[in-house]
């Protein structure tokens, strides 16, 4: 499972989400949670978003700090209207 909160600049909860991912790695769950959270924020009209993750590996993948042959690199660089 993956989930998250969308908060405003004062820390007030604006939205929450949870998704069932079935069997996957921790890194996959973090990445899917980040993408889902960005989609929820985008759909709610938020365009300036700060993403916070628990997984350093997921952060490095999203920031392009891993090699192109990392198993999850392709999912982080697939064309998307969401910009990381």
Backbone bond lengths (Angstrom), bond angles and torsions (degrees), N, CA, C in turn:
res aa  C-N    CA-C-N  psi(-1)  N-CA   C-N-CA  omega(-1)  CA-C   N-CA-C  phi
1 X - - - 1.451 - - 1.522 109.02 -
2 X 1.303 115.06 155.22 1.461 121.71 174.74 1.517 107.25 -139.29
3 X 1.299 116.58 151.30 1.452 120.04 179.71 1.507 110.61 -162.43
4 X 1.304 114.80 173.30 1.452 118.78 179.80 1.509 111.93 -174.05
5 X 1.309 114.02 177.54 1.459 122.94 178.75 1.515 109.24 -125.04
6 X 1.309 115.67 147.13 1.456 122.05 170.91 1.523 104.72 -109.57
7 X 1.331 116.16 119.68 1.464 121.09 -177.97 1.527 109.96 -119.86
8 X 1.327 115.10 153.92 1.457 119.09 175.11 1.529 109.48 -85.96
9 X 1.324 116.08 -176.03 1.462 120.94 -176.50 1.527 113.45 -66.21
10 X 1.327 117.67 -14.59 1.463 122.04 176.96 1.526 112.19 -97.43
11 X 1.326 116.71 -0.16 1.459 120.84 179.74 1.516 114.48 88.62
12 X 1.324 117.27 4.89 1.467 120.29 178.81 1.521 110.05 -75.82
13 X 1.321 116.19 136.96 1.465 121.62 -179.12 1.525 110.11 -72.52
14 X 1.324 116.13 123.46 1.459 122.08 177.41 1.522 111.60 -100.65
15 X 1.323 116.50 -31.09 1.465 121.65 -179.30 1.521 108.27 -160.90
16 X 1.316 114.94 158.63 1.463 121.57 175.51 1.520 107.56 -139.74
17 X 1.322 116.06 155.08 1.458 119.43 179.38 1.516 109.46 -149.40
18 X 1.314 115.06 156.05 1.463 122.65 174.07 1.516 107.44 -149.53
19 X 1.322 116.17 140.42 1.458 120.84 178.05 1.522 109.29 -134.80
20 X 1.316 115.32 145.16 1.456 121.69 176.46 1.521 107.79 -89.89
21 X 1.317 116.71 122.43 1.460 121.34 -177.04 1.519 113.53 -103.59
22 X 1.316 116.99 -6.67 1.457 118.35 -174.12 1.517 108.94 71.43
23 X 1.317 116.83 -145.54 1.456 121.35 -179.55 1.524 110.02 -87.94
24 X 1.325 116.27 124.43 1.461 121.22 177.03 1.523 108.77 -161.15
25 X 1.315 115.85 170.94 1.460 120.52 178.87 1.529 110.24 -80.13
26 X 1.324 115.38 166.60 1.462 120.56 176.95 1.525 110.18 -61.15
27 X 1.319 116.68 -41.73 1.464 120.46 -179.87 1.518 111.17 -64.09
28 X 1.325 117.25 -42.47 1.464 120.09 176.79 1.524 110.57 -60.84
29 X 1.320 117.39 -42.59 1.465 120.82 179.36 1.525 110.88 -62.71
30 X 1.320 117.63 -42.55 1.467 121.00 178.03 1.525 111.15 -62.35
31 X 1.334 116.41 -45.02 1.461 120.12 -179.46 1.521 111.64 -65.24
32 X 1.322 116.77 -44.73 1.470 119.98 178.61 1.524 110.75 -63.76
33 X 1.338 117.04 -39.13 1.459 120.70 177.07 1.514 111.96 -63.16
34 X 1.335 116.68 -40.16 1.462 120.61 178.38 1.523 110.92 -64.25
35 X 1.314 116.73 -46.23 1.465 120.70 179.88 1.528 110.67 -64.12
36 X 1.318 117.10 -45.06 1.467 120.60 178.82 1.527 110.46 -61.77
37 X 1.332 116.89 -43.50 1.462 120.68 178.61 1.513 112.53 -62.02
38 X 1.321 116.63 -41.67 1.463 119.87 176.86 1.522 111.23 -64.58
39 X 1.323 116.79 -37.22 1.465 120.09 178.44 1.524 110.71 -66.42
40 X 1.331 117.18 -42.58 1.473 121.45 177.62 1.530 109.59 -61.11
41 X 1.332 117.00 -45.55 1.463 120.95 179.51 1.529 110.92 -63.36
42 X 1.333 116.61 -44.38 1.470 121.42 179.89 1.528 110.52 -61.30
43 X 1.329 116.32 -46.61 1.465 120.87 -179.44 1.525 111.87 -62.61
44 X 1.333 116.84 -27.45 1.465 121.25 178.99 1.531 111.76 -86.24
45 X 1.327 117.16 0.48 1.455 121.16 176.28 1.519 115.07 93.36
46 X 1.307 117.80 6.05 1.465 121.13 179.97 1.525 109.47 -85.37
47 X 1.322 116.56 125.83 1.459 120.74 -176.97 1.529 112.97 -112.31
48 X 1.305 117.33 -20.23 1.471 121.46 176.76 1.517 107.17 -110.81
49 X 1.319 115.91 106.49 1.465 121.13 -171.28 1.526 109.72 -129.87
50 X 1.313 116.16 136.60 1.459 123.10 173.16 1.516 107.25 -103.73
51 X 1.329 116.84 123.26 1.464 121.69 -179.47 1.524 108.52 -100.96
52 X 1.333 116.35 130.46 1.459 121.76 175.43 1.518 108.54 -119.78
53 X 1.326 116.00 129.63 1.462 121.94 -178.50 1.522 109.98 -127.03
54 X 1.329 115.92 155.91 1.462 121.57 176.46 1.520 112.34 -87.02
55 X 1.309 117.75 -23.60 1.465 122.23 -173.27 1.530 111.39 -94.69
56 X 1.326 116.36 115.25 1.460 120.52 177.31 1.528 110.87 -61.96
57 X 1.322 116.86 -35.97 1.466 120.98 178.36 1.527 110.29 -61.11
58 X 1.327 117.60 -45.01 1.465 121.26 179.48 1.525 110.62 -63.91
59 X 1.323 117.30 -40.88 1.464 121.13 178.11 1.524 110.04 -61.12
60 X 1.325 116.85 -46.64 1.462 120.58 179.67 1.525 111.69 -62.50
61 X 1.317 117.15 -38.88 1.466 120.29 177.21 1.521 110.84 -62.80
62 X 1.321 117.23 -46.19 1.460 120.94 -177.80 1.525 112.15 -68.43
63 X 1.324 116.88 -27.68 1.464 120.56 178.80 1.525 112.54 -90.04
64 X 1.334 116.72 1.77 1.457 120.75 178.45 1.513 113.52 73.15
65 X 1.324 117.22 25.30 1.464 121.51 -176.98 1.527 113.09 -95.04
66 X 1.317 117.64 15.05 1.463 121.25 177.28 1.523 108.63 -119.92
67 X 1.301 116.42 166.61 1.462 120.02 -179.48 1.525 110.74 -72.44
68 X 1.316 115.26 156.25 1.463 121.20 -178.99 1.522 112.56 -64.89
69 X 1.332 117.50 -19.39 1.461 119.54 -178.67 1.533 113.12 -92.28
70 X 1.335 117.23 8.90 1.469 119.67 175.39 1.530 107.95 -62.92
71 X 1.337 118.15 141.08 1.471 120.76 -176.84 1.533 114.76 -55.71
72 X 1.329 118.06 -27.94 1.466 120.41 -177.90 1.525 113.09 -106.15
73 X 1.317 118.33 4.63 1.463 120.94 -177.15 1.525 111.93 -60.49
74 X 1.310 117.92 -40.47 1.469 121.04 -177.07 1.518 111.97 -60.82
75 X 1.318 118.18 -38.28 1.467 119.68 -178.08 1.524 111.19 -71.01
76 X 1.323 117.65 -22.69 1.463 120.54 -179.60 1.520 112.73 -83.70
77 X 1.316 116.34 -20.44 1.453 119.71 -176.09 1.521 112.68 -115.80
78 X 1.329 117.05 13.43 1.461 120.86 175.83 1.527 108.47 -68.03
79 X 1.328 118.04 144.50 1.468 120.20 178.71 1.521 111.08 -56.34
80 X 1.319 115.50 133.49 1.460 120.77 -177.15 1.517 108.72 -155.95
81 X 1.343 117.84 148.39 1.469 119.36 175.50 1.526 111.69 -72.35
82 X 1.339 117.03 -11.40 1.458 120.96 179.55 1.520 109.00 -89.93
83 X 1.306 117.34 128.67 1.459 122.15 179.89 1.513 108.42 -103.47
84 X 1.339 116.54 131.09 1.465 120.91 179.87 1.501 109.64 -93.61
